[in-house]
Amino acid sequence: MDSLDKIEEKLHAKGFKLTPQRRATIAILLEHKESHLSAEEVYSLLQKKHPEVGLATVYRTLDVLTEIEIVNRINFEDGVARFDLKTDDGQHFHHHLVCNNCGRVIEIHEDMLFDVEQRIKHQYHFEITDHRLTFLGICQDCIRKSKTRG
C-alpha cells in the first residue's frame, strides 16, 4: 500500500473504519516504511505525537492491518514480530538480508525464486500464492569493521 487513501479504501472495503488511532498508526508505518517496526516501536513513535493512543490499540490496529493484508507480519529470528507495509506492485513479498551482528535489514525487491516456484507448480501441482525468504549473515559494514579491527 502506497498511500493513506488506498489504505482507507481497503479498510472500508473490508468493513473497517479509519479511526483517528488507526490513522495515526498507519501514518507512522508510512513514515517509516523501510524500518520493519515492531508494535512497541510503533507505539514509541506514536507517543511523541499522539500520547492518547495506547499500546493495546496499536496491537489491535496491527492485527487488523495484517488480517486485511495491508501489512505483513514478519520475524527475523529474533523473537520480535515486525510489520512491513505491502506494496502495490502485485508481486510477492520481498526478501530480506539480516545482519547477525548489527541487526541491519536490507530489502531485496527482486523475485529470486520465480524458477523454483515454476518447478514446484509443475512437479508438485501446488499453486504458490506467496513466499518469504530471509538470508541471515554479516553485512558489508560489519565485515569491513571486523577486518579493520583484526
Residue pairs with C-beta under 8 A, 6 or more apart in sequence:
1 7
1 10
1 70
1 85
1 86
1 87
1 88
2 87
2 88
3 30
4 23
4 26
4 27
4 30
6 88
7 18
7 26
7 70
8 18
10 68
10 70
11 17
11 18
11 22
11 64
11 68
11 70
12 18
14 68
16 22
16 64
16 68
18 26
21 50
21 53
21 57
21 61
22 61
22 64
24 46
24 49
24 50
24 53
25 42
25 46
25 53
25 57
25 58
25 61
25 62
25 65
26 61
26 65
26 70
28 37
28 42
28 45
28 46
29 37
29 42
29 65
29 71
29 83
29 85
30 85
31 45
32 45
33 84
33 85
34 107
35 41
36 74
36 76
36 82
36 83
36 84
36 96
36 105
37 45
37 82
37 83
38 80
38 81
38 82
38 83
39 55
39 58
39 59
39 62
39 81
39 83
40 55
42 58
42 62
42 83
43 53
43 55
43 58
46 53
46 58
47 53
62 71
62 73
62 83
65 71
65 83
66 72
66 73
66 83
69 86
70 85
70 86
71 83
71 84
71 85
71 86
72 83
72 84
72 86
72 93
72 132
73 81
73 82
73 83
74 81
74 82
74 83
74 84
74 96
74 132
74 134
75 81
75 82
76 82
76 96
76 98
76 105
76 134
76 136
77 98
77 134
77 136
78 103
84 93
86 93
87 94
91 111
92 111
92 113
92 130
92 131
93 130
93 131
93 132
94 107
94 108
94 109
95 107
95 108
95 110
95 112
95 132
95 133
95 134
95 135
96 105
96 106
96 107
96 108
96 133
96 134
96 135
97 105
97 106
97 108
97 134
97 135
97 137
97 139
98 104
98 105
98 106
98 134
98 135
98 136
98 137
99 105
99 106
99 137
99 138
99 139
99 141
99 142
100 136
100 137
100 138
101 138
101 139
101 142
102 139
102 141
102 142
104 139
104 141
106 139
112 133
113 131
113 133
117 128
117 131
120 126
120 128
121 127
121 128
138 146
